[in-house]
Amino acid sequence: METPLSAVKTSLLTGATLVAFAANSLLTRMALGEGAIDAASFSTIRLLSGATMLLAITALTHPKKPSLAKGNWTAAVMLFLYAIAFSFSYL
């Protein structure tokens, strides 16, 4: 059974996640809806930004382990397909 504090933490994290998803959708609509950028360029920027942040977070949390873990090509392809579908759906 969850303690009241962990239930509050879970609720706050869930709320923050929902706000982040909504903001992501609004920012995508603003960028693509007004023709400020094309969907392919937008997807490229999103994927490269995400990879850069993941690399930075990994470097900060594990500074003594420079070796890269084995990747998962299926997951990478699925992420790419999601990003493309998400961006082109706003056109």
C-alpha positions as CSV (number, residue, x, y, z in Angstrom):
1,M,0.0,0.0,0.0
2,E,1.3,3.5,-0.9
3,T,2.0,6.0,1.8
4,P,0.2,9.4,1.5
5,L,3.5,11.0,0.5
6,S,4.2,8.6,-2.3
7,A,0.6,9.0,-3.6
8,V,1.1,12.8,-3.6
9,K,4.4,12.4,-5.4
10,T,2.9,10.1,-8.0
11,S,0.0,12.5,-8.5
12,L,2.4,15.5,-9.0
13,L,4.6,13.6,-11.4
14,T,1.6,12.4,-13.4
15,G,0.3,16.0,-13.6
16,A,3.7,17.3,-14.7
17,T,3.8,14.6,-17.4
18,L,0.4,15.5,-18.7
19,V,1.3,19.1,-18.8
20,A,4.5,18.2,-20.7
21,F,2.6,16.2,-23.3
22,A,0.0,19.0,-23.8
23,A,2.8,21.5,-24.2
24,N,4.5,19.3,-26.7
25,S,1.4,19.1,-28.7
26,L,0.8,22.9,-28.6
27,L,4.4,23.7,-29.6
28,T,4.2,21.2,-32.5
29,R,1.0,22.8,-33.6
30,M,2.5,26.3,-33.4
31,A,5.6,25.3,-35.4
32,L,4.0,23.2,-38.1
33,G,0.6,24.9,-38.3
34,E,1.9,28.3,-39.2
35,G,4.4,26.8,-41.6
36,A,7.4,28.0,-39.6
37,I,9.2,24.7,-40.3
38,D,8.5,21.6,-42.4
39,A,7.7,18.3,-40.7
40,A,10.9,16.5,-41.7
41,S,13.1,19.3,-40.3
42,F,11.0,19.5,-37.2
43,S,11.4,15.7,-36.6
44,T,15.1,15.9,-37.2
45,I,15.5,18.7,-34.6
46,R,13.3,16.8,-32.1
47,L,15.3,13.6,-32.4
48,L,18.7,15.2,-32.3
49,S,17.7,17.4,-29.3
50,G,16.4,14.3,-27.5
51,A,19.6,12.4,-28.3
52,T,21.7,15.3,-27.1
53,M,19.8,15.6,-23.8
54,L,20.0,11.8,-23.2
55,L,23.7,11.9,-23.8
56,A,24.1,14.9,-21.4
57,I,22.0,13.2,-18.7
58,T,23.9,10.0,-19.1
59,A,27.3,11.8,-18.9
60,L,26.2,13.7,-15.8
61,T,24.8,10.7,-13.9
62,H,27.5,8.2,-14.9
63,P,30.7,10.3,-15.4
64,K,33.0,7.3,-14.7
65,K,31.5,5.0,-17.4
66,P,32.3,6.3,-20.8
67,S,31.4,3.1,-22.6
68,L,28.1,3.1,-24.5
69,A,25.6,0.3,-23.8
70,K,24.4,-1.9,-26.6
71,G,21.5,-0.2,-28.4
72,N,18.2,-1.6,-29.6
73,W,17.5,-1.0,-33.3
74,T,13.9,-1.9,-33.0
75,A,13.3,0.7,-30.4
76,A,15.2,3.3,-32.5
77,V,13.2,2.6,-35.6
78,M,9.9,2.8,-33.7
79,L,10.9,6.1,-32.1
80,F,11.8,7.4,-35.6
81,L,8.4,6.2,-37.0
82,Y,6.6,7.8,-34.1
83,A,8.4,11.2,-34.6
84,I,7.7,11.2,-38.3
85,A,4.0,10.2,-37.8
86,F,3.6,12.8,-35.0
87,S,5.0,15.6,-37.1
88,F,3.3,14.8,-40.3
89,S,-0.1,14.4,-38.6
90,Y,-0.2,18.2,-37.9
91,L,0.0,19.1,-41.6
